[in-house]
Amino acid sequence: MAYQDTGINEAGAVSSGGTKSDRDNGEMLATMRTRLTMAIAAYSDSREDELDDLRFRAASPDNQWQWPADVLATRGSVQGQTINARPCLTINKLPQHVLQVTNDQRQNRPSGKVIPADDKADIEVAEIFNGLVRHIEYISDADVAYDTACDNQVTFGEGYFRILTEYCDDNTFEQDLRIGRIRDSFSVYMDPTIQDPCGSDAEWCFINQEITKDEYEREFPDAATLSSLQYGVGDGQLNAWINQDTVRIAEYFYIKHEAKKLNQYPGGMTAIAGSPEAKQIEMMGLTATRTRDVDVRTVKWCKTNGFEVLEERDWAGKYIPVIRVIGNEFEIDGRMYVSGLVRNAKDAQRMYNYWVSQEAEMLALAPKAPFIGYGGQFEGYEQQWKTANINNWPYLEVNPDVTDGQGGPLPLPSRAQPPMASSGLLQAKAGASDDIKSSTGQYDSSLGATSNERSGRAILAREKQSDTGTYHYVDNLARAIRYATRQLVDLIPKIYDTQRIARIIGMDGETDQAMIDPTQPMPVKKIQNEQGIVIKKIYNPNVGKYDVAVTVGPSYMTKRQESLDAMSQLLQGNPQLWAVAGDLFIKHMDWPGAQEMAKRFAKTIDPKLLSDEDDPALQAANQQMQAMGQEMQQMQQMLQNVSQSMEAQTLKVKEFEAEVKAYDAETKRISAVQAGMSEEQIQDIAMGVVAAAMESQSMMNQMPEMREESMPMQQEQMPPEMMPPEMMPPQGMPPMGAPQ
């Protein structure tokens, strides 16, 4: 038999305190229902006005939401019968004033900046945090969430966005963080006792939603298709316009408090009593030196239909991940009221609509001006004159009347003066327009109207005065983004809890990757090669504490355009700067091929101007190059010295060879003339040869290595039988080298 949802089973489950599987959560669910009832009551008065503000801002000539219902009843038609039909024009000027604030926020978008907060934190890890935050904002289209919250904040006083987690893909257990949009601010019910404007001290929060019955049964097949959640102001019912049943569910965040003991051990180490960390420290033989009571906060999340828990889990962060963006906030008689830019401009806008409608009624709907003439002038021509306003007659005739007593004809008929708008009405309309400007804090100069200012400085000063009246909206959004970034800094070490390569995005939109290892003891680990150059860095975001500052200013693309304009003016006045910074000027241009041209232009610039002396790797490379240059100089000096020594030795060898050749030639000459010489002549010649030999012996002592290799055996060491005939002394003379 097919299942029929009559609601009897679900009603019985509600009366018994929930299904059997949820009776353990009975106390939590009862507290949840009480809190939701309290929040609806606390927000109801303010949200009545907020909802009217939203309608008023979205008004158009079609819906006439800017006209009170009782006024429309007296000027329009009832049940098809026209009763004093009068114009009800809607000239909605408020969207322009709202967009003046929200679009300025888009041009000067606030952004959070992570900074080190203690001595263990590292500036490089802070930059990795900044890159991760920009990556999270990029992949989740965070600008949509920020813009929606800002639009609601400016319109009726409060906007919200949230932080989510989701798996990177279907085949992994790694998760990424996301920033989610909350389009309907009336679906959020945050703890009304908060003091922080962003809700950082909230103890609980609801996000209500309605889903179709088919979707509900697909996601929660074992749950009852019945809801006991209440509706609040503006939190409309989806089934009012969807032609099928819906089920109302809610996401419920709440803080669970648990009292525990915090122990401090020698060396400044701290751990919760009974935790694995405390047991590990105590196993080392250390005992607690100090103890104090602490309140351990845990963020819980569940999805419920009011009496049954559909899903539940612990949230990784220490804050409820719903961020509140507030406009104007008041606490009156213990109740909280919020408002936006529209609230105080509503009456001025109504008056402007009224005076415009009155002007139109007087000018366009007034009867047409009649013709005025004397009696009897139109007799016989009544039909032409009656249709003179609608037919283009070629001529109009009248009867002459000569009863003026003088015999002359009376003047021809003439048209009466048409009705004109009074000067008082025009002044009232202009006054209502000025009232809209004064109630929103925005005047002609901020809306683009021309004024007496002529210099750029004077125009900027006047615009700044107008921006001051609405600056608190942008400032409150900046606070919310700072709080959201602080939550991301708290969540990143807990979500990125395994070794992984994470994508980061720089200020200029360039993407990069960072290696994360939550197990290493230091915040940054640098891996160097043999030359001492850093080739890899590994980061641990768990080491140290980090805080967040917020900056409000133009986006990167706006700054890029401004820098391009400034550089254009600078280069026009100083053309020589092209040789110094021409590549940067081209790099900031947006036409196709600009980046490639900038790279080529950079090759024409002095490399010293392009070097980054702050880069450790480049410094190490420069030092290595300098050392290699010194070594090359030393080697060149050594080679030069060796070359000079070899040249000197070669010269000495050549001189010795020349002397040997001269000695040999002299010996041969003596042999040739020996036969014809006397003994005295031969003895004189021999003495000369001995003197030359002694000089050669002295030179050989100076070059022992040459003597060993090149010099022939000394004559005194040669036996007589081995001497050549020409070298043998004459008979009666001692051998050469022998003592005399």
Secondary structure, DSSP 8 states (H G I E B T S, - for coil): ------SHHHHHHHHTTS-GGGGGGHHHHHHHHHHHHHHHHHHHHHHHHHHHHHHHHT--TTT-TTS-HHHHHHHSEETTEESS---------HHHHHHHHHHHHHHT-EEEEEEE-STT--HHHHHHHHHHHHHHHHHTTHHHHHHHHHHHHHHHSEEEEEEEEEESSTT---EEEEEEE---GGGEEE-TT--STT-TT-SEEEEEEEEEHHHHHHH-TTS-S-------TT---GGGTSSS-EEEEEEEEEEEEEEEEEEEETTTEEEETTSHHHHHHHHTT---SEEEEEEEEEEEEEEESSSSEEEEEE-SSSS-SEEEEESEEEEETTEEEEE-SSGGGHHHHHHHHHHHHHHHHHHTSS----EE--TTTTTT-HHHHHTTTTS--S--------TTSSS------EE-------HHHHHHHHHHHHHHHHHHT--GGGGT---S--SHHHHHHHHHHHHHTTHHHHHHHHHHHHHHHHHHHHHHHHHS-SSEEEEEE-TTS-EEEEEE-TTSSSSEEEEE-TTS-EEEEEE-TTSS-EEEEEEE---HHHHHHHHHHHHHHHHHH-GGGHHHHHHHHHHT--STTHHHHHHHHHTTS-HHHH--TT-HHHHHHHHHHHHHHHHHHHHHHHHHHHHHHHHHHHHHHHHHHHHHHHHHHHHHHHHHHGGG--HHHHHHHHHHHHHHHHHHHHHHHH-HHHHHHTS---GGGS-GGGS-GGGS--TTS--TTS--
